[in-house]
Structures are given as structure tokens and as C-alpha cells.
């Protein structure tokens, strides 16, 4: 176990009717006028924005609205939010939605008091020092932004080149509160639910696969969350209105990414980076679906190069009962693949992702330009290695 | 899963050298002059108080000292602390020690700005509305007060009658930060280490044994923490300077009691209440040692009256492989007993606690006067039931 600082000051208000407390929770952040940020459909058409607005009115908090956030949120809307937020003299943000909406609200919260371009924080040009308080009403579990200090925004330059950057902060951008009513997730499709679950499981596993030894507490918490998702995820798919399944999945998704399973160890975000190169080239690929393809391939490579922790995972969560580490790791990969493809109906290959002729050359080149000659913490991967992992995703 | 609010704003600074950050962390609470509260020996003789004092001086924070806190901390020292703290115009508390020291600091933090008697908060006469910020440098893991909003203080009235009351707050008394350097626990004896581990495991199990169904996430986290303690605890006993074992035990102890494993369910603190009656009558009994006797007896009773969750625990953490719930529960109790007595060298019976003729009549009577005619959440216990459980502790 290595030294760590853990600070997770977000208040989670969880359960049926939790959204009614939004006004009071916003009041407690000290805000008097907030910008309500939301997406393109659900928040508005379901009447949720109106209900939240009423909760704010009751307690005397003024607000303006900013709708229309899209998946892979764009800097353009952040600029608009900053402009309108300044004009309205807001002193807080309230995000109603999933990761894209929350990340947009965080970007506005950071940019509004800063004289320069908010994008400076994302490029690393300027360190972020203050931000308006952000509250969240979560409607799409998966990204984990409700409990994290991160924000991912895509920025398109004048030549049309898109840069998608994840800004990571220790606590400045952590939401002050997150209202989580699992009933709000009943209308998510099976596909949306499944990609959320894969994203959650990836957040856990990127922390789990670590070179740091003797992290028994963090390992057991990670394994426990994975087992919860494996048990409850398929129930949420089978019956979208199974409140208890939805509740367990949603809560696991928050804990997957609020840092608790990373305590005391170096994390390894290679699979996320490898997936980013896929969805950068093939923008129709949902992040979670891409991860369902990448992670088992990454683990299959590790089964041959460093099987120990893959084997531990399988023995502890999939009841793998083989002594030899390599064989146990191979069985673990098979179990994970079966869970993704059979239980969650997720793709496992480029072909199933809808990519007939994957441009692996470009992905490998960009990956190592972005991340360095060798990448990874659990095991250092050269370009030849990452090529091999991408090749495995062909599934031939 | 039931509705819940989870708010754990304590910053944990964990690892070797963490205490050097005490000054900076205290500064971030806004305090300018703190009272350093500590116990009778280790904090002072080890030089820790001086090192922390230097860390405060470096950053320009003034301080006064209040030493001499004893186990089962008394109101008398709280009154003294409030008086001296007011005279010195302190605006923060810094506890260096374990549960007793932290609980004393919390009581002073609550009482110092209150015109009446601080004990009003504990008796429920007055709700607590504000408190000075409390920081912690943890030297004795187990009680979990570094991450909880609770404070247990004993108050002796004019006739010499002792009332030991646990004040529970949602967040007002939660420490702002906890500095945790596992090296500080190297000098704890095997006995101190073991009673701490039993206390931690009890904190987890009192939350685990719940009537609330479909709490898969919280169940898995609880089981994970228990497995960590079962794996790492004996290593800390075998080699008191095994940093990694100490670190895993200490971190598990915080998570055992900061509320994370209780999310979404009704808890059942019957075993803690039953133990309190033992240590009230026999003050030499350490809380953790008493719990090692009570908990297996309570579980043995449940094996015959409501075995389901006892069986689940055993199957998941002790590899119990029996289909019938009652048999599985009985095996679980045997496994827990073996762990407590063999691995931790803890007592399992009144006799091993040093009590030859336990006054079960008085304990049962007081228990039900204090807690009601029937007690417990997982299973409602009558006086006849609790008597039977106490009888089981005779081990005959």
C-alpha cells in the first residue's frame, strides 16, 4: 500500500423522492442563483427539470437554464454557458443528467470566474484554483462524474481537429451533492444500461490492475463492487423497473469512480486510453461498448505476460478454481467475455462494434504519440504489444 | 435497499510521514489557535505531540495542550477542556490518539460555544447545532471515531452513578481531517491490536446483520472489509512492525465505521448494547474483548432462529460450503470463534474474560430498561432471548 490522500466531500442523497431535496441541498452550498444544465431529452420531457425548478423556487433560489448538452460534450456549449452565466450573475451550477451534462456544468463552474479561456485548464496551461459549487441530479449512471473531480470535454479547433481532454482535480470540481433516485433510470434502454455497467466495471478494474502489492482492503472493495454489478446488472436488464437492481447498479457506479477503490495504489488506465483511440477514429462507438471489446483483450494479453492479478480476480469473483495462474487467468477472461456478451449483450470484437476494417496502425500510432513510447502501470506495453492487443480484438 | 444520505467529508491523509501535513491540514480548517488533546502516554513520550506542535508552529498556528485522557473518557476532562479552551480563545481542536481522545476533543468542540452544559447534547436535552472543527492524528485504530460523527463520553453524577452515552451526529462532529501513519501503531501490544480488530469487525457486522434485503453493494463491501481484516490482522499480530498489515488493518477500521457499509439499510446494534452491559458491570473488560464474547453468542442464537444472513456471511467469507442455512450458520459461528480465539487470542466466554459468576439477571434487566422490551433489527429479542444469549457466553 502506498501513501494516499482520500477526500470525498460529496453528499449523496439516494433513493425514491430524493430530487425533492434538491432545493435544500443547493441552498446549503450557499448558492442563490444557479444555472440548471441538462441534455437533449429526458430531463426536460420527463418533467424533471420543472420539478427541480419548483424545489429551487420553494426555497427562494433563482435560476437560469442551459439545455442541449450532447454525448461527448463540446467546448462550444461551455463557452455559451460561461457567457450566459456571467450575464445572469449565477453563483452555482446544477447538472441534471449523466456524465456529459455534469462535465459541462463543471467546465462552466471552473471557467466563469477565470479571465482567460476555460480550455487553458484542460490543456494544462493554467492550474485551476477555484470554481462555483456544482450540484447534481443524476439520471444516467456509468460515468461516475457525480463523485469525481474530473471533467471530459471535446474541443474542436479552427481546422476541425477534435481534442478530447480529461481534466482531473483532487477536489475543486467534486460535486457538493448528488441526488440519486434510481427510478429515474427506469427508462434507460438495455443498451444504455449495459454500456453504463461496462464503464463502471472498467473504472474499478483500471484501479484494480496495479503493481502495488498488499492493497488487500482496496482489492476486496473492488472485487465486491464487481460482484454486485455482476449480480444486479442482468436483473436491471431483465426488468428495467426493478428498483432494487437499479439502485445497486447506480450506487456501485458512484463508488466505482469516487476514488475509494484506488486508495493506496498506482492505477493503470491503459484500457481507457486504448478505447479512446477507437472512439476517436469511429465516433459512433459508445465508450462503454468500446471498453467491452478492449478490456478482455487487454486481460487476454496479460494472461500470457503477467497473469497473477488476472488470476486473483477470477478466483475471487468468478469462482475460478485452477491452481496455475496462467490457466486461471485464461478462464477469467472467458468468464468476463461471457458476462459481457451473454448477460449484457455487449460486443466483444471490432466486427461486433460495427468496424469491419479497423485501422490499427493509426490507433497504435496515436496511442503512443499521446501516451508515450511505453504505456501502462501493471505491465509496460510497447507499440508492438498494444498492436497485439488491438489485433486480439479482431476475434479471429 | 432503503433511502439514505451519505456524507463523509473527512479528508484522510494516510501513510508514512503523514503527520508532517498536520499543520497545513489544520490551517485549511480555518483554525488559528487549537487545543491539542491527547492521552496518558504514547502521544507525549513518543515525541509525537512535539512533532505535531512543530508542524503547527511552522505554519503559524498557535496552540494549547490538554493531556491525560483515559479510556472510557470522562466528562470531567471535557469540562476542564471547555474552560481552558474558552480562556485561550481556541477556534479548533486537534486530537492525537484513539477513540477516547477523539471523543473528548469532539465533546469540547461541541461544548465550547454553548452556554449550557455540554452534557445536554448527550442526554438529548439540546440538539447540537455547531461545533469547532476537529482534526485527528490517529494512533490507535479500532473505535473508528476518526471518520464518524459520534462521541462516547461517561458522566458520573453526584451519587457516583455513571452514565455512558454515545452522541450521534450526521456530520457536525465528523473530523475535518484524519492523519493516519500506520507506523504509529507499531508499538501497540498484540492484545490492543486484537481488541481493535474485533471492534472493527463488530462495527461492520452490526451493519451487515440487517433485515433490509437487496443491499448487495453494502453487503459485498462489508464482506470485503471483513476478509481484509481476517487476512491482515494476524499478520499484524505476528509481526507488529509489518507496515503493510498495519496499514490494511488501520484503513479497514476507518471504513468499518465511517458509514459506507451501512448505506441503504437499517442497522442492528444489539451486540454493542449487550457488550455495554457487560463492561458497565465489569469495568475491567475491554470493549473489543467483550465483543469477541458477545458476537459469536448472538450469531449462535441466530443460527437457530434466523440463520439466513449468518449463513450468507459464512459462505462468502469463510468458504462455508453447506446448503442448509442452519448448518451453514453453525459452521460460520465456529469459524468466527476460531478466528477470534486462535488467530487473535481473544476470549470467547465470561470465564476467559475473567468473570467467574456473571450477573446475567442485572445485565438483562438493565439492557431492556435501556433499550426497550424487545431489541434488535435483524431479529427482535425478548428478555428471555437476551438471557439465553448471555447464557451461551458461559460456554458450558
Interface residues (C-beta under 8 A of the other chain):
Chain A: X1 X2 X3 X4 X5 X6 X7 X8 X9 X10 X11 X12 X13 X14 X15 X16 X17 X18 X213 X214 X215 X216 X217 X220 X221 X223 X224 X225 X227 X228 X231 X232 X244 X245 X247 X248 X251 X252 X255 X260 X263 X264
Chain B: X1 X2 X3 X4 X5 X6 X7 X8 X9 X10 X11 X12 X13 X14 X15 X16 X17 X18 X213 X214 X215 X216 X217 X220 X221 X223 X224 X225 X227 X228 X231 X232 X244 X245 X247 X248 X251 X252 X255 X260 X263 X264
